[in-house]
Amino acid sequence: MRYLFHATVMLLTAALLPGHPASAADGGTPSLPWRYATCVQGGLSGVLPDSHLDYFVVTGTATECAAPAATDMPVGFGLVTYRGRAGLFGLLHGYNVRVFPTPPATGWQPTPITFGTLAVARTTGTHGVCLTAGPITRDPQMLLNYYGVKVACVRVTVTGSQAEGYSATMTPLAADDPLVSGPASPRSAYTGSTSPPVPDSTPGEDPHNFCGSCF
C-alpha cells in the first residue's frame, strides 16, 4: 500500500508541476505544457473586482528579459496567492499562469505583456500575491511543492460583507515578508483558461464561465 501511495503522489506531482503536462485537468480539459521563464521583470499595479466572478483581479505587467532557451514548451510566469498569515503555502492555480508570446521567426525580442488574474477571492481577509518566475528549486521532502523566484509582491486587504459589498486595497510587499515566506503549491494544471472550471453538477451554473476582467 505504501508503494501505491508513493506512486500516486509522484503521478500527481508530474501533473501539476510546470513543465510536466497532464493528460487532462479541470474535469477533463487537456492541460498544456509550460515552463517558468528564468528572467522576468515586472510589477503588480492594481486590484479590481471581476465583472462576472466572485474574485478580485490583480493586474500588472511582465517582460521576459532574456531569450528563452531552446524548448518545445511555452515559457511564462505565475501569480501565487498567500492566505492570511505567515508560513502558509502559497497557491498557484492553473488559471493564474500566463505565458509569453511565441518568438517570431525574425528572432526574440523583449516584449512586455499586461495581465489580470483571479488572485484573490471576494471575501474579507488579507492576502499576499506574488508574481513568480524561475528557476525552481524543489523541496525533496515535499514532493508537491516548489519554490519560484518572487519578482514582485503585494498585500491585498479585502473588507466589507456580502450584504454591503466588498472592497480591496493593495500595498507593496517585500519579497521576504513573512506573509509570503512559504513555498508555492500548484493546485491545478494550466489549460490556457483564465478562470476556474464550472463546478460539476451544480444547478443553475453558467456553462460559459469566464473571467470578464482577466487577460
Residue frames as a rotation matrix with the C-alpha (Angstrom) as fourth column:
MET 1
0.569 0.823 0.000 0.00
0.823 -0.569 0.000 0.00
0.000 0.000 -1.000 0.00
ARG 2
0.403 -0.463 -0.789 2.83
0.184 -0.804 0.565 2.44
-0.897 -0.373 -0.239 0.79
TYR 3
-0.679 -0.679 0.277 4.29
0.383 -0.007 0.924 1.86
-0.626 0.734 0.265 -2.68
LEU 4
-0.132 0.730 0.671 0.94
0.968 -0.049 0.244 2.53
0.211 0.682 -0.700 -4.33
PHE 5
0.746 0.398 -0.533 0.60
0.553 -0.817 0.164 5.76
-0.370 -0.418 -0.830 -2.33
HIS 6
-0.081 -0.869 -0.488 4.11
0.147 -0.495 0.856 6.86
-0.986 -0.002 0.168 -3.31
ALA 7
-0.714 -0.150 0.684 3.38
0.667 0.151 0.729 6.19
-0.212 0.977 -0.007 -6.98
THR 8
0.327 0.910 0.255 0.14
0.936 -0.350 0.047 8.18
0.132 0.223 -0.966 -6.75
VAL 9
0.589 -0.179 -0.788 1.97
0.292 -0.862 0.414 11.16
-0.753 -0.474 -0.456 -5.25
MET 10
-0.510 -0.860 -0.026 4.58
0.237 -0.170 0.957 11.05
-0.827 0.482 0.290 -7.99
LEU 11
-0.436 0.429 0.791 1.91
0.894 0.105 0.436 10.99
0.104 0.897 -0.429 -10.70
LEU 12
0.667 0.717 -0.203 0.09
0.741 -0.667 0.078 13.95
-0.079 -0.202 -0.976 -9.11
THR 13
0.187 -0.703 -0.686 3.37
0.203 -0.655 0.728 15.83
-0.961 -0.275 0.020 -8.85
ALA 14
-0.741 -0.501 0.446 4.08
0.493 0.044 0.869 15.31
-0.455 0.864 0.215 -12.56
ALA 15
-0.036 0.824 0.565 0.59
0.979 -0.086 0.187 16.51
0.203 0.560 -0.803 -13.43
LEU 16
0.797 0.509 -0.326 0.88
0.590 -0.771 0.240 19.77
-0.129 -0.383 -0.914 -11.52
LEU 17
0.120 -0.821 -0.559 4.46
0.360 -0.488 0.795 20.98
-0.925 -0.296 0.237 -11.76
PRO 18
0.659 0.055 -0.750 5.32
-0.566 -0.621 -0.542 23.37
-0.496 0.782 -0.378 -14.62
GLY 19
-0.243 -0.777 -0.580 6.94
-0.969 0.175 0.173 21.52
-0.033 0.604 -0.796 -17.49
HIS 20
-0.970 -0.010 0.241 5.09
-0.030 0.996 -0.079 18.27
-0.240 -0.084 -0.967 -16.80
PRO 21
-0.505 0.834 -0.222 1.87
-0.788 -0.341 0.513 18.07
0.352 0.434 0.829 -18.84
ALA 22
-0.592 0.458 0.664 -1.05
-0.183 0.726 -0.663 16.02
-0.785 -0.514 -0.346 -17.58
SER 23
-0.854 0.290 0.432 -3.37
0.520 0.455 0.723 14.21
0.013 0.842 -0.539 -19.95
ALA 24
0.009 0.887 0.463 -6.37
0.464 -0.414 0.783 16.13
0.886 0.207 -0.415 -18.61
ALA 25
-0.885 -0.241 -0.398 -7.20
0.464 -0.393 -0.794 18.69
0.035 -0.887 0.460 -15.96
ASP 26
-0.790 0.591 -0.167 -10.14
-0.468 -0.755 -0.459 20.57
-0.397 -0.284 0.873 -14.52
GLY 27
0.027 0.905 0.425 -12.70
-0.287 0.414 -0.864 17.88
-0.958 -0.099 0.271 -15.16
GLY 28
0.391 0.098 0.915 -11.38
0.622 0.705 -0.341 16.59
-0.678 0.702 0.215 -18.48
THR 29
0.972 -0.119 -0.202 -9.92
-0.222 -0.749 -0.624 19.72
-0.077 0.651 -0.755 -20.10
PRO 30
0.584 -0.812 -0.029 -6.49
0.727 0.538 -0.426 18.82
0.361 0.228 0.904 -21.53
SER 31
0.669 -0.456 -0.587 -3.61
0.215 -0.637 0.740 20.51
-0.712 -0.622 -0.328 -19.75
LEU 32
0.895 -0.406 0.184 -0.94
0.050 -0.319 -0.946 22.43
0.443 0.856 -0.265 -21.62
PRO 33
0.344 -0.843 -0.413 2.81
0.939 0.304 0.162 22.13
-0.011 -0.443 0.896 -21.01
TRP 34
0.769 -0.204 0.605 4.75
-0.046 -0.963 -0.266 25.22
0.637 0.177 -0.750 -19.96
ARG 35
0.066 -0.790 -0.610 7.93
0.941 0.253 -0.225 26.23
0.332 -0.559 0.760 -18.17
TYR 36
0.713 0.065 -0.698 8.82
0.445 -0.811 0.379 29.13
-0.541 -0.581 -0.608 -15.91
ALA 37
0.677 -0.547 0.493 10.75
0.174 -0.531 -0.829 31.88
0.715 0.647 -0.264 -17.69
THR 38
0.270 -0.663 -0.698 14.11
0.954 0.283 0.100 32.25
0.131 -0.693 0.709 -15.94
CYS 39
-0.831 -0.491 -0.259 14.33
0.523 -0.850 -0.067 36.02
-0.187 -0.191 0.964 -16.40
VAL 40
0.098 0.922 0.375 11.23
0.848 -0.275 0.453 38.15
0.521 0.274 -0.809 -15.78
GLN 41
-0.957 -0.232 -0.177 10.89
0.289 -0.833 -0.472 41.81
-0.038 -0.502 0.864 -14.92
GLY 42
-0.313 0.901 0.299 7.56
0.323 -0.195 0.926 43.32
0.893 0.386 -0.230 -13.96
GLY 43
-0.991 0.046 0.126 5.22
-0.134 -0.421 -0.897 44.56
0.012 -0.906 0.423 -11.29
LEU 44
-0.351 0.925 -0.146 1.69
0.923 0.368 0.112 44.42
0.158 -0.096 -0.983 -9.90
SER 45
-0.905 -0.153 0.396 -0.22
0.224 -0.965 0.138 47.62
0.361 0.214 0.908 -10.47
GLY 46
-0.541 0.775 0.327 -3.85
-0.794 -0.598 0.104 47.36
0.276 -0.203 0.939 -9.37
VAL 47
-0.926 0.376 0.029 -6.75
0.339 0.864 -0.373 45.38
-0.166 -0.336 -0.927 -7.94
LEU 48
-0.603 0.778 -0.179 -10.36
-0.797 -0.574 0.187 45.47
0.043 0.256 0.966 -9.13
PRO 49
-0.153 0.612 0.776 -13.49
-0.347 0.702 -0.622 43.33
-0.925 -0.365 0.105 -8.75
ASP 50
-0.945 -0.115 0.305 -14.09
0.210 0.500 0.840 40.91
-0.249 0.858 -0.449 -11.55
SER 51
-0.647 0.714 -0.269 -17.10
-0.762 -0.616 0.199 41.76
-0.024 0.333 0.943 -13.68
HIS 52
0.081 0.702 -0.708 -18.51
-0.638 0.582 0.504 38.21
0.766 0.411 0.494 -13.57
LEU 53
0.178 -0.099 -0.979 -16.96
0.426 0.905 -0.014 36.05
0.887 -0.415 0.203 -10.84
ASP 54
0.966 0.246 0.076 -16.57
0.021 -0.368 0.929 36.42
0.257 -0.896 -0.361 -7.07
TYR 55
0.255 -0.948 -0.192 -12.91
0.960 0.224 0.168 37.38
-0.117 -0.227 0.967 -7.17
PHE 56
0.750 -0.246 -0.615 -10.69
-0.232 -0.967 0.104 40.41
-0.620 0.065 -0.782 -7.15
VAL 57
0.795 -0.463 0.392 -8.40
0.571 0.353 -0.741 40.65
0.205 0.813 0.545 -10.15
VAL 58
0.397 -0.773 -0.496 -4.77
0.129 -0.488 0.863 41.65
-0.909 -0.406 -0.094 -9.64
THR 59
0.969 -0.026 0.244 -3.32
0.238 -0.144 -0.961 43.41
0.060 0.989 -0.133 -12.68
GLY 60
0.388 -0.890 -0.239 0.25
-0.079 -0.290 0.954 44.03
-0.918 -0.351 -0.183 -13.74
THR 61
0.791 -0.267 -0.551 2.88
-0.589 -0.089 -0.803 43.88
0.165 0.959 -0.228 -16.45
ALA 62
0.474 -0.687 0.551 5.71
-0.020 0.617 0.786 41.45
-0.881 -0.383 0.279 -17.14
THR 63
0.658 -0.382 -0.648 8.58
-0.743 -0.194 -0.640 41.26
0.119 0.903 -0.412 -19.60
GLU 64
0.849 -0.496 0.182 10.72
0.464 0.865 0.190 38.27
-0.251 -0.077 0.965 -20.41
CYS 65
0.803 -0.514 -0.301 14.16
-0.474 -0.858 0.200 39.88
-0.361 -0.018 -0.932 -20.07
ALA 66
-0.411 -0.912 -0.008 16.31
-0.671 0.296 0.680 37.20
-0.617 0.285 -0.733 -21.69
ALA 67
-0.093 0.351 -0.932 15.82
-0.902 0.367 0.228 34.97
0.421 0.862 0.282 -24.71
PRO 68
0.614 0.370 0.697 14.38
-0.668 0.714 0.209 31.61
-0.420 -0.594 0.686 -23.69
ALA 69
-0.573 -0.768 0.287 16.50
-0.526 0.613 0.590 28.51
-0.629 0.187 -0.755 -24.10
ALA 70
-0.579 0.335 -0.743 15.54
-0.643 0.372 0.669 26.17
0.501 0.865 0.000 -26.90
THR 71
-0.800 0.408 0.440 12.44
-0.157 0.565 -0.810 24.36
-0.579 -0.717 -0.388 -25.70
ASP 72
-0.803 0.593 0.049 9.32
0.287 0.313 0.906 22.75
0.522 0.742 -0.421 -27.06
MET 73
-0.020 0.799 -0.601 7.22
0.999 0.039 0.019 24.39
0.038 -0.600 -0.799 -24.34
PRO 74
0.396 0.205 0.895 5.91
0.202 -0.970 0.133 27.94
0.896 0.128 -0.425 -23.89
VAL 75
-0.559 -0.582 -0.591 7.54
0.751 -0.052 -0.658 29.89
0.352 -0.812 0.466 -21.08
GLY 76
0.187 0.702 0.687 5.75
0.134 -0.711 0.690 32.16
0.973 -0.037 -0.227 -18.65
PHE 77
-0.870 -0.376 0.319 5.11
-0.209 -0.304 -0.929 33.07
0.447 -0.875 0.186 -15.03
GLY 78
-0.182 0.830 -0.527 2.55
0.707 0.483 0.516 32.54
0.683 -0.279 -0.675 -12.28
LEU 79
-0.243 0.217 0.945 0.59
-0.593 -0.804 0.032 34.63
0.767 -0.553 0.324 -9.79
VAL 80
-0.445 -0.024 -0.895 0.85
0.524 0.804 -0.282 32.91
0.726 -0.595 -0.345 -6.41
THR 81
0.197 0.615 0.764 -1.59
-0.435 -0.644 0.630 33.79
0.879 -0.456 0.140 -3.61
TYR 82
-0.762 -0.421 -0.492 -0.67
0.313 0.426 -0.849 33.50
0.567 -0.801 -0.192 0.08
ARG 83
0.107 0.993 0.056 -3.57
0.215 -0.078 0.973 33.35
0.971 -0.092 -0.222 2.53
GLY 84
0.726 0.677 0.122 -3.79
0.078 -0.257 0.963 35.32
0.683 -0.690 -0.239 5.71
ARG 85
0.854 -0.425 0.301 -0.78
-0.423 -0.229 0.877 34.57
-0.303 -0.876 -0.375 7.89
ALA 86
0.062 -0.957 -0.285 2.93
-0.997 -0.045 -0.065 33.81
0.050 0.288 -0.956 7.74
GLY 87
-0.618 -0.515 0.594 4.06
-0.579 0.809 0.099 30.29
-0.532 -0.283 -0.798 6.92
LEU 88
0.345 0.798 0.495 1.04
-0.090 0.553 -0.828 29.13
-0.934 0.241 0.263 4.91
PHE 89
-0.420 -0.444 0.792 1.62
0.691 0.409 0.596 27.67
-0.588 0.797 0.135 1.47
GLY 90
-0.426 0.282 -0.859 1.12
-0.612 -0.789 0.045 29.95
-0.666 0.545 0.510 -1.50
LEU 91
0.104 0.579 0.809 -1.35
0.359 0.737 -0.573 28.63
-0.928 0.350 -0.131 -4.08
LEU 92
-0.674 -0.261 -0.691 -0.78
-0.553 -0.442 0.707 28.66
-0.490 0.858 0.153 -7.83
HIS 93
0.242 0.816 0.524 -3.89
0.087 0.520 -0.850 27.80
-0.966 0.251 0.055 -9.83
GLY 94
-0.375 -0.411 0.831 -3.54
0.796 0.316 0.516 26.98
-0.474 0.855 0.209 -13.49
TYR 95
0.470 0.631 0.618 -5.86
0.851 -0.509 -0.128 29.85
0.234 0.586 -0.776 -14.43
ASN 96
0.927 -0.224 -0.301 -3.34
-0.077 -0.899 0.431 32.27
-0.367 -0.376 -0.851 -12.86
VAL 97
-0.107 -0.928 0.358 -0.50
0.540 0.248 0.805 31.19
-0.835 0.279 0.474 -15.16
ARG 98
0.842 0.280 -0.461 0.39
-0.223 -0.598 -0.770 33.44
-0.491 0.751 -0.441 -18.09
VAL 99
0.202 -0.782 0.590 2.75
0.752 0.510 0.418 32.58
-0.628 0.359 0.691 -20.95
PHE 100
-0.175 -0.381 -0.908 4.76
-0.285 -0.863 0.418 34.90
-0.942 0.332 0.042 -23.16
PRO 101
0.764 0.469 -0.442 4.10
-0.525 0.055 -0.849 35.07
-0.374 0.881 0.289 -26.91
THR 102
0.573 -0.553 0.605 5.99
0.628 0.771 0.109 32.66
-0.527 0.317 0.789 -29.11
PRO 103
-0.154 -0.690 -0.707 9.06
-0.088 -0.703 0.706 34.43
-0.984 0.171 0.048 -30.54
PRO 104
0.802 0.447 -0.397 8.63
-0.396 -0.100 -0.913 35.34
-0.448 0.889 0.097 -34.22
ALA 105
0.773 -0.495 0.396 10.77
0.626 0.693 -0.357 33.79
-0.098 0.524 0.846 -36.93
THR 106
0.579 -0.549 0.603 12.75
0.061 -0.708 -0.703 37.04
0.813 0.444 -0.376 -37.11
GLY 107
-0.465 -0.826 -0.320 14.08
0.357 0.156 -0.921 36.45
0.810 -0.542 0.222 -33.59
TRP 108
0.158 0.509 -0.846 13.26
0.967 0.092 0.236 37.00
0.198 -0.856 -0.478 -29.94
GLN 109
-0.461 -0.235 0.856 12.61
0.052 -0.970 -0.239 40.49
0.886 -0.065 0.459 -28.61
PRO 110
-0.859 0.158 -0.487 11.74
0.505 0.108 -0.856 41.50
-0.083 -0.981 -0.173 -25.01
THR 111
-0.518 0.769 0.374 8.00
0.004 -0.435 0.900 42.17
0.855 0.468 0.222 -25.36
PRO 112
-0.943 0.223 0.246 6.06
-0.279 -0.134 -0.951 43.39
-0.179 -0.966 0.189 -22.29
ILE 113
-0.459 0.869 -0.188 2.62
0.337 0.365 0.868 41.96
0.822 0.335 -0.461 -21.68
THR 114
-0.575 0.406 0.710 -0.19
-0.786 -0.516 -0.341 43.15
0.228 -0.754 0.616 -19.42
PHE 115
-0.604 0.363 -0.710 -2.30
0.247 0.932 0.266 40.73
0.758 -0.015 -0.652 -17.43
GLY 116
-0.208 0.566 0.798 -5.15
-0.939 -0.343 -0.002 40.39
0.272 -0.750 0.603 -14.98
THR 117
-0.611 -0.088 -0.786 -5.56
-0.026 0.995 -0.092 37.27
0.791 -0.036 -0.611 -12.83
LEU 118
0.525 0.844 0.110 -8.13
-0.281 0.049 0.959 35.93
0.804 -0.534 0.263 -10.37
ALA 119
-0.404 -0.887 -0.222 -5.68
-0.023 0.253 -0.967 36.09
0.914 -0.386 -0.122 -7.49
VAL 120
-0.991 0.038 0.128 -7.95
-0.132 -0.142 -0.981 36.89
-0.019 -0.989 0.145 -4.53
ALA 121
-0.430 0.895 -0.119 -11.41
0.803 0.439 0.402 35.60
0.412 0.077 -0.908 -3.60
ARG 122
-0.403 0.374 0.835 -14.04
-0.203 -0.926 0.317 38.26
0.892 -0.041 0.450 -2.84
THR 123
0.644 0.493 -0.586 -14.17
0.503 0.305 0.809 37.57
0.577 -0.815 -0.052 0.91
THR 124
0.829 -0.313 0.464 -12.75
-0.500 -0.788 0.361 39.51
0.252 -0.531 -0.809 3.84
GLY 125
0.779 -0.626 0.042 -9.13
0.475 0.632 0.613 38.88
-0.410 -0.458 0.789 4.70
THR 126
0.496 -0.731 -0.470 -5.51
-0.708 -0.653 0.269 39.71
-0.503 0.199 -0.841 3.95
HIS 127
0.856 -0.196 0.479 -3.55
0.400 0.838 -0.370 38.04
-0.329 0.508 0.796 1.18
GLY 128
-0.050 -0.884 -0.464 -0.06
-0.377 -0.414 0.829 38.19
-0.925 0.217 -0.313 -0.22
VAL 129
0.892 0.309 0.331 0.19
0.199 0.390 -0.899 37.96
-0.407 0.868 0.286 -4.02
CYS 130
0.017 -0.969 -0.248 3.49
-0.302 -0.242 0.922 37.42
-0.953 0.060 -0.297 -5.84
LEU 131
0.835 -0.003 -0.550 4.48
-0.545 0.124 -0.829 37.38
0.071 0.992 0.102 -9.48
THR 132
0.343 -0.696 0.630 6.84
-0.322 0.543 0.775 34.40
-0.882 -0.469 -0.038 -9.67
ALA 133
0.595 -0.292 -0.748 9.34
-0.754 0.118 -0.646 33.22
0.277 0.949 -0.150 -12.25
GLY 134
0.904 -0.340 -0.259 12.07
0.368 0.928 0.065 30.56
0.218 -0.154 0.964 -12.41
PRO 135
-0.463 -0.106 -0.880 14.28
-0.345 0.936 0.069 28.80
0.816 0.335 -0.470 -11.80
ILE 136
0.643 0.737 0.208 12.56
-0.571 0.279 0.772 26.34
0.511 -0.615 0.600 -9.50
THR 137
-0.681 -0.732 0.022 14.17
-0.556 0.497 -0.666 24.60
0.477 -0.466 -0.745 -6.55
ARG 138
0.297 0.848 -0.438 12.14
-0.296 0.518 0.802 21.60
0.908 -0.109 0.405 -5.43
ASP 139
-0.067 -0.208 0.976 11.90
-0.998 0.014 -0.066 20.59
0.000 -0.978 -0.209 -1.80
PRO 140
-0.607 -0.226 -0.762 12.83
-0.423 0.904 0.069 16.87
0.673 0.364 -0.644 -1.65
GLN 141
-0.962 0.255 -0.094 10.69
0.217 0.510 -0.833 16.37
-0.165 -0.822 -0.546 1.46
MET 142
-0.129 0.947 -0.294 7.57
-0.049 -0.303 -0.952 17.99
-0.990 -0.109 0.085 -0.04
LEU 143
-0.634 -0.294 0.715 7.04
0.573 0.442 0.690 16.47
-0.519 0.848 -0.112 -3.47
LEU 144
0.188 0.807 0.560 4.04
0.982 -0.175 -0.078 18.66
0.035 0.564 -0.825 -4.37
ASN 145
0.811 0.091 -0.578 5.74
0.250 -0.947 0.202 21.97
-0.529 -0.308 -0.791 -3.58
TYR 146
0.089 -0.836 0.541 8.25
0.963 -0.068 -0.262 24.11
0.256 0.544 0.799 -5.41
TYR 147
0.175 -0.129 -0.976 9.83
0.478 -0.855 0.199 27.49
-0.861 -0.502 -0.088 -4.85
GLY 148
0.446 -0.041 0.894 9.64
0.838 -0.332 -0.433 30.13
0.315 0.942 -0.114 -7.57
VAL 149
-0.706 -0.692 -0.148 11.61
0.707 -0.685 -0.173 33.37
0.019 -0.227 0.974 -7.67
LYS 150
0.323 0.843 -0.430 9.46
0.826 -0.473 -0.306 36.26
-0.461 -0.257 -0.849 -6.43
VAL 151
-0.384 -0.408 0.828 9.64
0.820 -0.563 0.102 39.10
0.425 0.718 0.551 -8.97
ALA 152
-0.743 0.247 0.622 7.13
-0.364 -0.929 -0.066 41.40
0.562 -0.275 0.780 -7.24
CYS 153
-0.533 0.570 -0.626 4.72
0.779 0.619 -0.100 41.03
0.330 -0.541 -0.774 -4.31
VAL 154
-0.546 0.442 0.712 1.77
-0.420 -0.880 0.223 42.98
0.725 -0.178 0.666 -2.88
ARG 155
-0.896 0.418 -0.148 -0.54
0.329 0.402 -0.855 42.78
-0.297 -0.815 -0.497 0.11
VAL 156
-0.588 0.791 0.169 -4.26
-0.146 -0.309 0.940 42.75
0.796 0.528 0.297 -0.80
THR 157
-0.940 0.326 -0.103 -6.72
0.144 0.104 -0.984 43.51
-0.310 -0.940 -0.145 2.01
VAL 158
-0.560 0.824 0.087 -10.41
0.172 0.013 0.985 42.81
0.811 0.566 -0.149 1.39
THR 159
-0.939 0.327 -0.111 -13.04
0.035 -0.229 -0.973 44.42
-0.343 -0.917 0.204 3.64
GLY 160
-0.505 0.835 -0.217 -16.84
-0.835 -0.409 0.369 44.53
0.220 0.368 0.904 3.68
SER 161
-0.518 0.438 0.735 -19.62
-0.179 0.784 -0.594 41.96
-0.837 -0.439 -0.328 3.61
GLN 162
-0.780 0.291 0.555 -21.81
0.620 0.486 0.616 40.17
-0.091 0.824 -0.559 1.11
ALA 163
0.250 0.955 -0.161 -24.74
0.923 -0.285 -0.259 42.40
-0.293 -0.084 -0.952 2.06
GLU 164
0.621 -0.033 -0.783 -22.82
0.078 -0.992 0.103 45.68
-0.780 -0.125 -0.613 1.82
GLY 165
0.929 -0.369 0.001 -20.34
-0.009 -0.024 -1.000 44.71
0.369 0.929 -0.025 -0.87
TYR 166
0.556 -0.816 -0.160 -16.58
0.672 0.327 0.665 44.19
-0.490 -0.477 0.730 -0.72
SER 167
0.911 -0.411 -0.024 -13.67
-0.345 -0.730 -0.590 46.49
0.225 0.546 -0.807 -1.48
ALA 168
0.665 -0.744 -0.069 -9.96
0.740 0.643 0.197 45.80
-0.102 -0.182 0.978 -1.77
THR 169
0.836 -0.532 -0.136 -6.78
-0.533 -0.845 0.032 47.80
-0.132 0.046 -0.990 -1.23
MET 170
0.780 -0.626 0.006 -3.30
0.574 0.710 -0.408 46.91
0.251 0.321 0.913 -2.41
THR 171
0.794 -0.607 0.029 0.09
-0.560 -0.713 0.421 47.91
-0.235 -0.351 -0.906 -0.98
PRO 172
0.281 -0.771 -0.572 3.64
-0.569 0.346 -0.746 46.91
0.773 0.535 -0.342 -1.97
LEU 173
0.906 -0.018 0.422 5.14
-0.338 0.570 0.749 43.98
-0.254 -0.822 0.510 -0.08
ALA 174
-0.037 -0.991 -0.131 8.78
-0.985 0.014 0.171 42.95
-0.168 0.136 -0.976 0.20
ALA 175
0.249 0.102 -0.963 9.59
-0.591 0.804 -0.068 39.56
0.767 0.586 0.260 -1.30
ASP 176
-0.610 -0.520 -0.598 11.00
0.155 0.662 -0.733 38.41
0.777 -0.540 -0.323 2.06
ASP 177
-0.334 0.585 0.739 7.95
-0.886 -0.461 -0.035 39.49
0.320 -0.667 0.673 4.09
PRO 178
-0.857 -0.024 0.515 6.74
-0.312 0.820 -0.480 36.69
-0.411 -0.572 -0.710 6.40
LEU 179
0.127 0.992 -0.016 3.31
-0.563 0.059 -0.825 36.74
-0.817 0.114 0.565 4.74
VAL 180
0.815 0.134 -0.563 4.85
-0.574 0.319 -0.754 35.35
0.078 0.938 0.337 1.53
SER 181
-0.093 -0.952 0.291 7.58
-0.974 0.148 0.172 33.23
-0.207 -0.268 -0.941 3.09
GLY 182
0.170 0.222 0.960 6.00
-0.283 0.944 -0.168 29.83
-0.944 -0.244 0.223 2.45
PRO 183
-0.846 -0.459 0.272 6.59
0.071 0.408 0.910 27.57
-0.529 0.789 -0.312 -0.56
ALA 184
-0.304 0.740 -0.600 4.26
-0.935 -0.352 0.040 27.67
-0.181 0.574 0.799 -3.56
SER 185
-0.615 0.196 0.764 1.93
0.017 0.972 -0.235 24.73
-0.788 -0.132 -0.601 -4.07
PRO 186
-0.863 0.335 -0.379 0.42
-0.444 -0.146 0.884 24.03
0.241 0.931 0.275 -7.51
ARG 187
-0.526 0.748 0.406 -3.32
-0.303 0.281 -0.911 23.39
-0.795 -0.602 0.079 -7.22
SER 188
0.610 0.682 0.404 -4.37
0.144 0.405 -0.903 22.78
-0.780 0.608 0.149 -10.81
ALA 189
-0.267 -0.727 0.633 -2.78
0.777 0.226 0.587 22.30
-0.570 0.649 0.504 -14.20
TYR 190
-0.474 0.015 -0.880 -2.51
-0.351 -0.920 0.173 25.05
-0.807 0.391 0.442 -16.80
THR 191
-0.100 0.532 0.841 -5.14
0.728 0.615 -0.302 24.71
-0.678 0.582 -0.449 -19.52
GLY 192
-0.791 -0.181 0.585 -4.98
0.551 -0.626 0.552 28.15
0.267 0.758 0.595 -21.13
SER 193
0.277 0.953 0.122 -8.16
0.694 -0.286 0.660 29.23
0.664 -0.098 -0.741 -19.34
THR 194
-0.652 -0.468 0.597 -8.19
-0.013 -0.780 -0.625 32.46
0.758 -0.415 0.502 -17.30
SER 195
-0.093 0.670 0.737 -10.98
-0.948 -0.285 0.140 31.32
0.304 -0.685 0.662 -14.96
PRO 196
-0.672 -0.126 0.730 -11.81
-0.503 0.801 -0.325 28.31
-0.544 -0.585 -0.602 -12.76
PRO 197
-0.892 0.402 -0.209 -13.78
0.092 0.612 0.786 25.44
0.443 0.681 -0.583 -14.24
VAL 198
-0.091 0.940 0.330 -17.54
-0.793 -0.269 0.546 25.38
0.602 -0.212 0.770 -13.75
PRO 199
-0.604 -0.091 0.792 -18.36
-0.678 0.582 -0.449 23.19
-0.420 -0.808 -0.413 -10.70
ASP 200
-0.879 0.251 -0.405 -19.77
-0.081 0.759 0.646 19.82
0.470 0.601 -0.647 -11.70
SER 201
-0.370 0.823 -0.431 -23.47
0.689 0.555 0.466 19.08
0.623 -0.125 -0.772 -11.21
THR 202
-0.765 0.135 -0.630 -24.34
0.425 -0.628 -0.652 22.46
-0.484 -0.766 0.423 -9.72
PRO 203
0.106 0.883 0.458 -27.89
0.988 -0.040 -0.152 23.55
-0.116 0.468 -0.876 -10.66
GLY 204
0.894 0.405 -0.194 -28.00
0.376 -0.911 -0.167 26.95
-0.244 0.076 -0.967 -12.28
GLU 205
0.038 -0.949 -0.312 -24.29
0.244 -0.294 0.924 27.22
-0.969 -0.111 0.220 -13.01
ASP 206
0.680 0.124 -0.722 -23.39
-0.571 -0.528 -0.628 29.14
-0.459 0.840 -0.289 -16.14
PRO 207
0.694 -0.438 0.571 -21.73
0.524 0.851 0.015 26.67
-0.493 0.289 0.821 -18.55
HIS 208
0.493 -0.524 0.695 -19.91
0.573 -0.405 -0.712 29.61
0.655 0.749 0.100 -20.18
ASN 209
0.783 -0.253 -0.568 -17.99
0.483 -0.326 0.813 30.55
-0.391 -0.911 -0.133 -17.05
PHE 210
0.255 -0.741 0.621 -15.44
0.714 -0.289 -0.638 33.26
0.652 0.606 0.455 -17.74
CYS 211
-0.014 -0.339 -0.941 -13.40
0.828 -0.532 0.179 35.97
-0.561 -0.776 0.288 -16.09
GLY 212
0.732 0.478 0.486 -14.55
0.680 -0.559 -0.474 39.24
0.045 0.678 -0.734 -17.56
SER 213
0.909 -0.417 -0.023 -11.56
-0.407 -0.897 0.174 41.20
-0.093 -0.149 -0.985 -16.28
CYS 214
0.328 -0.818 0.473 -8.82
-0.009 0.498 0.867 38.62
-0.945 -0.289 0.156 -16.93
PHE 215
0.951 -0.109 -0.289 -6.39
-0.300 -0.107 -0.948 38.70
0.073 0.988 -0.134 -19.82
